């Protein structure tokens, strides 16, 4: 599965399941651990776990094997490692506190750049 296709699946699932403020950060050349980080806000810890679970089910149905998940039990930040994509689902309070967008100091990616339009 191509990275761009996987990225679209992740974004679509998050959008369909009411993830908020979905942001894609292009970190190619800024880190060797991944190419993209997707950050989404959940309304609660339960919602964060559910969003991650839905993404897991969808990518597994497409034949992709995730590398790992962290923070699923009672956490305000759940991380899903998909290799070239790392998904961070956080409550609004956790997102405000950690400010990952600011930490990485990168521009947001708009959909036309990701899709190659």
N, C-alpha and C positions, 0 to 999 in steps of 0.2 A: 504494500500500500504506500502510495506517495505521501510525502509530508503535507502537501497542500490539501489533498483529499482528506487526510486524517484531521487536519485543522478545521476544515469545513464541517466534518461530522461533529467534532467537539463543540464548535460554535452553535450549530443547529440544535443539538440536544440541549445545551444551556439555555438557548433562546426559547425553545419549546416548553421547557420546564420552569420557566419564570426566573432564570438567573438574571441578575441586574448588573448594569454597568460592565458589560463584557468587554474586556480590553485584550488586544493581542500585542505583545511586545516582540519585536524582531531583535534577537540578541546574537545573531550570527556575527562572529568576529569579536564579540564581547566576552564570550565564555565558551569553553569547550564542552560543557555538559549538555547543552541543548541548542536548538535553533530558534524556537519560539516559546514564549511564556504566555499562557492565557490566564487572565485573572478575572474572576467573577465574584459578585457579591451575592450572598444568600441572606434570606430574611431571618434565619435562625440556625443553630447548630444542626438540628434535624434536617433542615432544608439543605445545608451544605453537604451532609452525608448523602442525602437523596440525590442531589445533583450529580455527585461523583459516582454514585451507584448506577444512575442512568447512563452516564458516559461510559462506564465500564461495560455494561451490558451491550451497548451499541457497538463499541469497538471490537468486543469479543465476537459478536455476531458477524462482523465484517472480516473475521479471521485474524485480527491483530491481538497480540499478547502483550498486555501492559507489563512494565518492569516492576512496579510497586505502588503501594498506596500507604500514606502516612496520615495519622490524625483522625481516623474515622470514628472513634468512640468518644463522644462528648467533647468534641474539640471545635473551637471557633475558626480553625484553619485546617482544611483537608487538601493534601497534595496528591496528585496522581501523575506518576512518571510514565510517559508514553515514549520515551527516548528522545526523538527530535522535538517533542512538545512536552512541556511540563504545565499541568493545570493546577492552579491555586484557586480554591473556592473558600471564601472567607466571609465571616459576618461583617457588617458595616463597621463595627467597632474595631475588629482586628485589622481590617483593610486600612482604616484611618491611622491606626497605631503603627503598622509596619511600613506603609507607604512604598510598596515594591516598585511602583512606577518611578518614583523619585530616586530610589536606591539604584536602579539600573540606568537612570538618566538617558533614556532612549525615547525616540518618538513613537507614538502609537502608529500601528499599521492600519491603513484603511483597506476595505475589502477589495478594491481594484488592484492594489499591489499584491495581495495574497493570491488572487485568482489569475494574475497575469493579464489583466484586461488593459 
